[in-house]
Amino acid sequence: MTSLPGDSDHEGLPTESHAVVCARCGTRAEAPRPTWTCSVENGARRYFCDTCARENLRAIEGRLDSAWW
């Protein structure tokens, strides 16, 4: 896959000094966790904790926006 100039997969990612908040339940983490799910919806990155990701796995795999969950 080719990226456009100035378009990077790493832009907009939270750094380790910023807390990450689950977009569904509000659970906080000090840094992005490898078990959390990241979704890009309407151009914005949204993070979901382990529990919310597991509970909505089929909707995530079906690429439904979180508003449909």
MARDRENDREN-320978 format. One record per atom (N, C-alpha, C): x negated, y, z; residue in one letter. Coordinates in pm, 1 decimal, always signed. Layout:
REM MARDRENDREN-320978
<node u="X" v="Y" w="Z" aa="A"/>
...
***
This chain:
REM MARDRENDREN-320978
<node u="-84.3" v="-116.2" w="+0.0" aa="M"/>
<node u="+0.0" v="+0.0" w="+0.0" aa="M"/>
<node u="-89.5" v="+123.4" w="+0.0" aa="M"/>
<node u="-55.3" v="+221.8" w="-74.8" aa="T"/>
<node u="-134.3" v="+343.1" w="-86.3" aa="T"/>
<node u="-65.6" v="+456.2" w="-11.6" aa="T"/>
<node u="-143.5" v="+534.6" w="+59.6" aa="S"/>
<node u="-90.4" v="+649.3" w="+132.0" aa="S"/>
<node u="-114.1" v="+775.8" w="+51.8" aa="S"/>
<node u="-25.3" v="+870.7" w="+67.1" aa="L"/>
<node u="-43.1" v="+1000.5" w="+4.2" aa="L"/>
<node u="-154.6" v="+1075.9" w="+73.9" aa="L"/>
<node u="-221.2" v="+1170.7" w="+3.9" aa="P"/>
<node u="-325.4" v="+1249.5" w="+69.6" aa="P"/>
<node u="-270.4" v="+1319.5" w="+193.4" aa="P"/>
<node u="-344.6" v="+1311.5" w="+300.6" aa="G"/>
<node u="-302.4" v="+1373.5" w="+425.5" aa="G"/>
<node u="-201.0" v="+1291.1" w="+503.3" aa="G"/>
<node u="-160.5" v="+1178.3" w="+447.0" aa="D"/>
<node u="-64.8" v="+1090.6" w="+514.1" aa="D"/>
<node u="-141.4" v="+976.4" w="+577.2" aa="D"/>
<node u="-135.2" v="+965.9" w="+706.8" aa="S"/>
<node u="-211.5" v="+863.8" w="+777.0" aa="S"/>
<node u="-120.9" v="+787.0" w="+871.0" aa="S"/>
<node u="-146.4" v="+658.4" w="+884.3" aa="D"/>
<node u="-70.0" v="+577.9" w="+978.1" aa="D"/>
<node u="-96.6" v="+618.8" w="+1122.4" aa="D"/>
<node u="-205.4" v="+692.1" w="+1144.4" aa="H"/>
<node u="-242.9" v="+727.7" w="+1280.3" aa="H"/>
<node u="-194.2" v="+866.4" w="+1320.8" aa="H"/>
<node u="-136.9" v="+943.4" w="+1229.2" aa="E"/>
<node u="-84.8" v="+1074.8" w="+1263.8" aa="E"/>
<node u="+39.1" v="+1059.4" w="+1349.5" aa="E"/>
<node u="+51.7" v="+1140.0" w="+1451.4" aa="G"/>
<node u="+169.6" v="+1138.2" w="+1535.2" aa="G"/>
<node u="+169.8" v="+1030.8" w="+1642.3" aa="G"/>
<node u="+68.1" v="+945.0" w="+1644.7" aa="L"/>
<node u="+62.7" v="+844.8" w="+1750.4" aa="L"/>
<node u="+24.4" v="+910.7" w="+1881.4" aa="L"/>
<node u="+88.3" v="+872.2" w="+1988.5" aa="P"/>
<node u="+50.2" v="+929.5" w="+2116.4" aa="P"/>
<node u="-90.9" v="+885.8" w="+2154.2" aa="P"/>
<node u="-164.4" v="+975.2" w="+2214.4" aa="T"/>
<node u="-297.3" v="+938.6" w="+2261.1" aa="T"/>
<node u="-283.6" v="+879.3" w="+2399.7" aa="T"/>
<node u="-391.8" v="+823.7" w="+2449.2" aa="E"/>
<node u="-386.1" v="+757.1" w="+2578.9" aa="E"/>
<node u="-350.3" v="+851.8" w="+2692.8" aa="E"/>
<node u="-366.4" v="+982.3" w="+2673.1" aa="S"/>
<node u="-337.4" v="+1076.6" w="+2779.7" aa="S"/>
<node u="-189.1" v="+1115.7" w="+2783.1" aa="S"/>
<node u="-111.6" v="+1072.0" w="+2686.1" aa="H"/>
<node u="+30.1" v="+1105.6" w="+2681.8" aa="H"/>
<node u="+115.1" v="+985.1" w="+2717.2" aa="H"/>
<node u="+216.6" v="+1008.6" w="+2797.7" aa="A"/>
<node u="+308.7" v="+901.6" w="+2833.8" aa="A"/>
<node u="+398.5" v="+870.3" w="+2715.0" aa="A"/>
<node u="+438.9" v="+745.6" w="+2704.6" aa="V"/>
<node u="+531.4" v="+701.3" w="+2601.5" aa="V"/>
<node u="+661.6" v="+666.2" w="+2671.3" aa="V"/>
<node u="+774.2" v="+705.4" w="+2611.9" aa="V"/>
<node u="+904.8" v="+681.1" w="+2672.3" aa="V"/>
<node u="+988.7" v="+597.9" w="+2576.8" aa="V"/>
<node u="+1053.7" v="+495.6" w="+2629.5" aa="C"/>
<node u="+1143.5" v="+412.9" w="+2548.9" aa="C"/>
<node u="+1260.9" v="+499.2" w="+2503.0" aa="C"/>
<node u="+1286.8" v="+499.3" w="+2373.6" aa="A"/>
<node u="+1393.9" v="+581.5" w="+2317.4" aa="A"/>
<node u="+1532.3" v="+531.2" w="+2356.0" aa="A"/>
<node u="+1541.5" v="+409.6" w="+2406.6" aa="R"/>
<node u="+1672.0" v="+352.6" w="+2440.7" aa="R"/>
<node u="+1703.6" v="+363.2" w="+2590.1" aa="R"/>
<node u="+1610.6" v="+319.0" w="+2675.6" aa="C"/>
<node u="+1641.5" v="+314.3" w="+2819.7" aa="C"/>
<node u="+1565.1" v="+416.6" w="+2902.9" aa="C"/>
<node u="+1461.7" v="+477.6" w="+2845.2" aa="G"/>
<node u="+1387.1" v="+579.4" w="+2917.5" aa="G"/>
<node u="+1269.5" v="+528.0" w="+2999.3" aa="G"/>
<node u="+1238.1" v="+398.3" w="+2989.4" aa="T"/>
<node u="+1122.7" v="+343.3" w="+3060.3" aa="T"/>
<node u="+996.9" v="+415.9" w="+3014.1" aa="T"/>
<node u="+908.3" v="+447.8" w="+3109.1" aa="R"/>
<node u="+786.3" v="+521.7" w="+3076.4" aa="R"/>
<node u="+664.1" v="+432.1" w="+3086.9" aa="R"/>
<node u="+564.6" v="+460.1" w="+3002.1" aa="A"/>
<node u="+435.0" v="+393.0" w="+3008.0" aa="A"/>
<node u="+329.0" v="+501.1" w="+2989.6" aa="A"/>
<node u="+216.2" v="+484.3" w="+3054.8" aa="E"/>
<node u="+109.6" v="+584.2" w="+3047.5" aa="E"/>
<node u="+45.8" v="+592.6" w="+2909.1" aa="E"/>
<node u="+52.3" v="+483.3" w="+2833.9" aa="A"/>
<node u="-5.6" v="+479.3" w="+2699.5" aa="A"/>
<node u="+75.1" v="+380.1" w="+2616.9" aa="A"/>
<node u="+65.1" v="+386.9" w="+2485.0" aa="P"/>
<node u="+136.1" v="+287.5" w="+2403.5" aa="P"/>
<node u="+92.2" v="+146.3" w="+2441.1" aa="P"/>
<node u="+186.6" v="+57.8" w="+2455.3" aa="R"/>
<node u="+156.2" v="-80.7" w="+2492.5" aa="R"/>
<node u="+169.5" v="-169.5" w="+2369.9" aa="R"/>
<node u="+84.6" v="-271.1" w="+2360.0" aa="P"/>
<node u="+88.7" v="-356.9" w="+2241.2" aa="P"/>
<node u="+217.9" v="-437.3" w="+2228.4" aa="P"/>
<node u="+292.5" v="-452.1" w="+2337.0" aa="T"/>
<node u="+415.8" v="-530.5" w="+2330.7" aa="T"/>
<node u="+538.5" v="-444.8" w="+2301.3" aa="T"/>
<node u="+522.2" v="-312.9" w="+2298.8" aa="W"/>
<node u="+632.5" v="-224.0" w="+2265.2" aa="W"/>
<node u="+649.5" v="-220.1" w="+2114.1" aa="W"/>
<node u="+768.4" v="-182.2" w="+2068.8" aa="T"/>
<node u="+798.7" v="-171.4" w="+1927.0" aa="T"/>
<node u="+802.7" v="-24.1" w="+1888.0" aa="T"/>
<node u="+744.1" v="+6.4" w="+1773.1" aa="C"/>
<node u="+747.8" v="+142.3" w="+1720.2" aa="C"/>
<node u="+833.3" v="+141.8" w="+1594.7" aa="C"/>
<node u="+926.4" v="+232.8" w="+1586.2" aa="S"/>
<node u="+1014.8" v="+243.6" w="+1471.3" aa="S"/>
<node u="+1008.6" v="+385.9" w="+1418.0" aa="S"/>
<node u="+1010.1" v="+400.1" w="+1286.5" aa="V"/>
<node u="+1016.0" v="+533.7" w="+1225.5" aa="V"/>
<node u="+1156.9" v="+550.6" w="+1172.2" aa="V"/>
<node u="+1229.0" v="+644.5" w="+1231.6" aa="E"/>
<node u="+1367.8" v="+670.9" w="+1193.0" aa="E"/>
<node u="+1381.3" v="+817.8" w="+1159.0" aa="E"/>
<node u="+1427.2" v="+846.1" w="+1039.1" aa="N"/>
<node u="+1441.9" v="+984.0" w="+991.9" aa="N"/>
<node u="+1311.8" v="+1062.5" w="+1005.8" aa="N"/>
<node u="+1200.0" v="+994.9" w="+982.3" aa="G"/>
<node u="+1069.4" v="+1059.7" w="+984.8" aa="G"/>
<node u="+1008.9" v="+1076.5" w="+1122.9" aa="G"/>
<node u="+1075.5" v="+1031.6" w="+1226.1" aa="A"/>
<node u="+1024.2" v="+1045.2" w="+1363.3" aa="A"/>
<node u="+993.4" v="+907.6" w="+1421.4" aa="A"/>
<node u="+879.9" v="+897.3" w="+1490.5" aa="R"/>
<node u="+843.8" v="+771.8" w="+1556.6" aa="R"/>
<node u="+922.2" v="+758.1" w="+1686.5" aa="R"/>
<node u="+978.2" v="+638.4" w="+1706.9" aa="R"/>
<node u="+1049.6" v="+608.1" w="+1829.9" aa="R"/>
<node u="+991.8" v="+480.1" w="+1885.4" aa="R"/>
<node u="+970.1" v="+476.3" w="+2015.8" aa="Y"/>
<node u="+913.4" v="+358.9" w="+2081.6" aa="Y"/>
<node u="+1020.8" v="+291.4" w="+2164.7" aa="Y"/>
<node u="+1015.7" v="+156.1" w="+2167.0" aa="F"/>
<node u="+1111.7" v="+77.4" w="+2244.2" aa="F"/>
<node u="+1035.9" v="-21.4" w="+2331.0" aa="F"/>
<node u="+1073.5" v="-29.8" w="+2458.1" aa="C"/>
<node u="+1007.4" v="-119.0" w="+2553.6" aa="C"/>
<node u="+1034.6" v="-264.9" w="+2519.5" aa="C"/>
<node u="+964.9" v="-355.1" w="+2586.3" aa="D"/>
<node u="+980.1" v="-499.0" w="+2563.2" aa="D"/>
<node u="+1125.8" v="-543.3" w="+2576.0" aa="D"/>
<node u="+1190.9" v="-501.8" w="+2682.4" aa="T"/>
<node u="+1327.6" v="-545.5" w="+2710.7" aa="T"/>
<node u="+1424.0" v="-499.7" w="+2601.8" aa="T"/>
<node u="+1419.0" v="-372.2" w="+2566.4" aa="C"/>
<node u="+1510.2" v="-319.6" w="+2464.4" aa="C"/>
<node u="+1481.7" v="-382.6" w="+2328.1" aa="C"/>
<node u="+1354.6" v="-404.4" w="+2297.4" aa="A"/>
<node u="+1318.7" v="-466.8" w="+2170.3" aa="A"/>
<node u="+1372.3" v="-610.2" w="+2164.3" aa="A"/>
<node u="+1358.5" v="-685.9" w="+2274.0" aa="R"/>
<node u="+1408.3" v="-823.8" w="+2276.6" aa="R"/>
<node u="+1560.4" v="-829.4" w="+2263.6" aa="R"/>
<node u="+1628.6" v="-738.9" w="+2335.1" aa="E"/>
<node u="+1775.1" v="-739.1" w="+2332.9" aa="E"/>
<node u="+1830.8" v="-702.0" w="+2195.8" aa="E"/>
<node u="+1753.8" v="-631.7" w="+2114.6" aa="N"/>
<node u="+1802.1" v="-583.6" w="+1985.5" aa="N"/>
<node u="+1718.3" v="-634.9" w="+1869.2" aa="N"/>
<node u="+1657.7" v="-751.5" w="+1886.1" aa="L"/>
<node u="+1566.8" v="-806.7" w="+1786.7" aa="L"/>
<node u="+1630.5" v="-822.3" w="+1648.4" aa="L"/>
<node u="+1751.8" v="-872.6" w="+1642.8" aa="R"/>
<node u="+1816.9" v="-892.0" w="+1511.9" aa="R"/>
<node u="+1841.5" v="-759.7" w="+1441.6" aa="R"/>
<node u="+1881.4" v="-657.6" w="+1514.7" aa="A"/>
<node u="+1904.0" v="-526.9" w="+1454.1" aa="A"/>
<node u="+1771.8" v="-467.5" w="+1404.4" aa="A"/>
<node u="+1664.7" v="-489.1" w="+1480.0" aa="I"/>
<node u="+1533.0" v="-439.1" w="+1439.7" aa="I"/>
<node u="+1488.0" v="-510.6" w="+1312.8" aa="I"/>
<node u="+1500.2" v="-643.5" w="+1309.2" aa="E"/>
<node u="+1460.4" v="-719.5" w="+1191.1" aa="E"/>
<node u="+1546.0" v="-684.0" w="+1070.7" aa="E"/>
<node u="+1671.7" v="-646.2" w="+1093.0" aa="G"/>
<node u="+1760.2" v="-604.1" w="+985.2" aa="G"/>
<node u="+1737.8" v="-459.9" w="+944.3" aa="G"/>
<node u="+1641.4" v="-395.2" w="+1008.4" aa="R"/>
<node u="+1603.1" v="-257.0" w="+980.1" aa="R"/>
<node u="+1717.9" v="-157.1" w="+1001.0" aa="R"/>
<node u="+1802.0" v="-185.7" w="+1098.8" aa="L"/>
<node u="+1908.0" v="-91.0" w="+1132.4" aa="L"/>
<node u="+1850.2" v="+18.5" w="+1221.9" aa="L"/>
<node u="+1892.0" v="+142.5" w="+1200.5" aa="D"/>
<node u="+1851.4" v="+250.1" w="+1289.3" aa="D"/>
<node u="+1905.5" v="+220.9" w="+1428.8" aa="D"/>
<node u="+1836.4" v="+269.3" w="+1529.2" aa="S"/>
<node u="+1875.8" v="+241.2" w="+1667.0" aa="S"/>
<node u="+2014.8" v="+295.6" w="+1700.4" aa="S"/>
<node u="+2064.4" v="+391.2" w="+1625.5" aa="A"/>
<node u="+2199.6" v="+442.9" w="+1649.2" aa="A"/>
<node u="+2305.1" v="+333.8" w="+1629.6" aa="A"/>
<node u="+2273.9" v="+230.1" w="+1550.5" aa="W"/>
<node u="+2367.8" v="+121.2" w="+1523.8" aa="W"/>
<node u="+2362.1" v="+12.6" w="+1630.3" aa="W"/>
<node u="+2263.6" v="+12.3" w="+1716.7" aa="W"/>
<node u="+2252.0" v="-91.6" w="+1817.7" aa="W"/>
<node u="+2359.4" v="-71.8" w="+1920.9" aa="W"/>
***
